[in-house]
């Protein structure tokens, strides 16, 4: 029991740091550790992953709100698409063949990973968009943040809002239908398609994924799929890790963030495509 608590605390710190920096929930780390390493049933692993998402979001969002890094208007606008999509996805369970979605979103992750590689190699790898499209102007979605690595205020615009909204709706459908997290999709919708800088994209994703996970976690709590002996030490470790990660992210070069994020996107994309063909890794 003591060893399990120590492992959960350690895993939680690691997941919290990565989650806060990249804007992802950490299920790709937690689920294998709990199922393969500790022999836990998958439903309890999913319940623990949802608690991990909420803990990461809570720990990181406080710092990002205080330092004005995340874009609250973008978060609330895109959350509408994610929430509606998740409800539609849940309603389509048993009706729609999930194979198509696994393959489609797997290739979307690959495309986003390739786009990040292009940004790394390009001369203007992180050129900031200063012009808004019409919908972004109407909703006042543009923002600014102080980059502690560059030591200057960054003003940015938001473009391709309908495309970003559509991707978030699709990610919500996939989340509700396939039972997957959508943190990576949130980041790529903002970074790749809406042309937001990576740091506001990651921090905004942290807020959004906590809101999304809270609804699902309620269901898992009432059906007994959340084990306190697993969830509590995991959440405590994650809160500590998220507090560290939210500070590290703000001083980290954007280029390094992309270098860390690219293999994760490619791994998740490969995992989803193979799952669409019936292969699990």
C-alpha positions, 0 to 999 in steps of 0.5 A, spaced: 500 500 500 505 504 501 509 503 495 503 504 491 502 511 494 509 513 493 508 510 485 502 514 485 505 521 488 511 520 483 507 519 477 502 524 479 508 529 479 511 527 472 504 528 469 502 534 472 509 537 470 507 535 463 500 536 463 501 544 465 507 545 460 503 542 454 496 542 455 494 535 455 491 530 461 496 525 462 492 519 460 497 516 456 502 516 462 497 514 467 493 509 464 499 504 462 502 505 469 495 503 472 493 497 468 500 494 466 504 496 471 499 495 477 494 490 474 488 495 475 482 494 471 481 499 465 475 503 468 478 504 474 484 507 470 479 511 466 476 514 473 483 516 475 485 519 469 479 524 469 481 526 476 488 527 473 485 531 468 481 535 473 487 536 478 492 538 472 487 543 470 486 546 477 493 546 479 496 550 472 490 554 471 491 558 477 498 560 475 496 562 468 490 566 470 494 570 475 499 571 470 494 572 464 497 567 459 491 563 458 485 566 453 479 566 457 474 568 451 477 563 447 476 557 452 469 559 453 467 559 446 471 553 444 468 549 450 461 550 447 463 546 441 467 541 445 461 540 450 455 539 445 460 534 441 461 530 447 453 529 448 452 528 441 458 523 441 455 519 447 448 519 443 452 516 437 455 510 441 452 504 438 450 507 432 456 510 429 462 505 427 468 508 431 473 506 426 472 511 422 473 516 427 480 513 430 483 513 423 480 520 422 483 523 428 489 519 428 491 522 421 489 529 424 494 528 430 499 526 424 498 532 420 499 537 426 505 533 428 508 535 421 506 542 421 509 543 428 516 540 425 515 545 419 514 550 424 521 548 427 525 548 421 522 554 418 525 561 418 519 564 421 517 558 426 513 562 431 511 568 427 505 571 431 498 573 427 496 580 428 490 580 424 483 577 426 478 574 422 471 577 422 468 572 427 474 573 432 473 581 432 466 580 433 467 575 439 474 579 441 478 573 441 485 576 440 489 577 446 496 578 449 501 575 454 508 577 457 513 572 455 518 570 460 523 567 456 523 573 451 522 578 456 516 582 452 509 583 451 506 579 446 500 581 442 496 576 438 490 575 433 486 569 432 484 567 425 480 561 422 475 561 428 470 556 424 475 551 423 477 551 430 470 551 432 469 545 428 475 541 430 473 542 437 466 539 436 469 533 432 474 532 438 468 532 443 464 527 439 470 523 439 471 524 446 464 522 448 464 516 443 471 513 444 472 515 451 478 519 449 481 525 452 481 531 447 487 535 450 492 534 444 486 536 440 485 543 444 492 545 443 492 543 435 485 547 434 488 553 437 496 553 435 495 549 428 488 552 425 487 558 429 494 561 429 494 562 436 501 562 440 503 555 443 503 558 450 496 561 450 494 555 446 497 550 452 494 554 458 487 555 455 487 548 453 489 546 461 482 550 463 478 547 458 480 540 459 478 541 466 471 543 465 470 537 460 473 532 465 469 534 471 462 532 467 465 525 466 468 524 472 461 525 476 458 519 472 464 515 474 464 517 481 457 515 482 458 508 479 464 507 483 469 507 478 474 512 482 478 509 487 480 514 493 486 510 494 489 511 487 486 518 486 488 522 492 495 521 492 495 521 484 491 528 485 496 531 490 502 529 486 499 532 480 497 539 483 505 539 486 507 537 478 502 542 475 504 548 480 512 546 477 510 545 470 506 552 470 512 556 472 517 552 467 512 553 461 512 560 462 520 561 462 521 555 457 522 557 449 517 555 445 521 551 440 523 546 446 515 546 447 514 543 440 520 539 440 517 535 446 510 536 443 511 533 437 513 525 439 507 525 443 502 527 437 505 522 433 505 517 438 497 518 439 496 519 432 499 512 431 496 509 437 489 512 434 490 509 427 492 502 429 486 502 434 482 503 428 485 497 424 484 493 431 491 493 433 492 496 440 499 498 443 
